[in-house]
């Protein structure tokens, strides 16, 4: 086994999970969007951004979460905020999901996991006693200058979009 020395003194074979932090610059990215154009986070400078990472199109929890953001979209827009959902699903899958539920905002496709890894939402998960790699449901609220204001980790979908909106309202005062 080849070991790389880390300044923080970890032993070989050990891994650490460094999480994203609030009040830091959100990692920049450019990614495929259901708009038909590539989306770059820098395109949203001057607006608030909700970036929510979800495991899979058209599954129960992801559908609830996406539909809830969709229902509240006009209220987010009134607060000068854009909403984007990101998963590792393909654009074809996103388009089908978006059409089926009449989603009015863009979904972003990260099939190569680059953005998921940049935002540290790709990792080990457990379900029914089985361990696997997947997306940890996480939402980021990013300010108009590209700084992370708030992070929701291990999101429970019920009322989550409403909670994000309430936080944005408080910040926007």
NORRA-V606128 format. One line per field, one symbol per residue. ss: DSSP state (H for helix, E for strand, L for the rest). phi: phi as a letter, one per 20 degrees, with the letter a starting at -180 (. if undefined). A space follows every 50 residues. Layout:
BEGIN
ss: ???
phi: ???
END
This chain:
BEGIN
ss: LLLLLLLLLLLLLLLLLLLLLLLLELLLLEEEELLLLEEEHHHHLLLEEE EEELLLLLLHHHHHHHHHHHHLHHHHHHLLEEEEEEELLLHHHHHHHHHH HLLLLLEEELLLLHHHHHLLLEEEEEELLEEEEEELLEEEEELLLLEEEE EELLLLLLLHHHHHHHHHHHHHL
phi: .eddfdgemfegneccdeefcfmcffgfacbfcffndfddgffdgocfcd dddcfagldgfffgfffffffegfffffemceccdcbeffggfffffffg dlfeceddddfemffgfgeldeafccblmddbeaeegbcdddefdndfeb cddlfeffmfgfffffffgffff
END
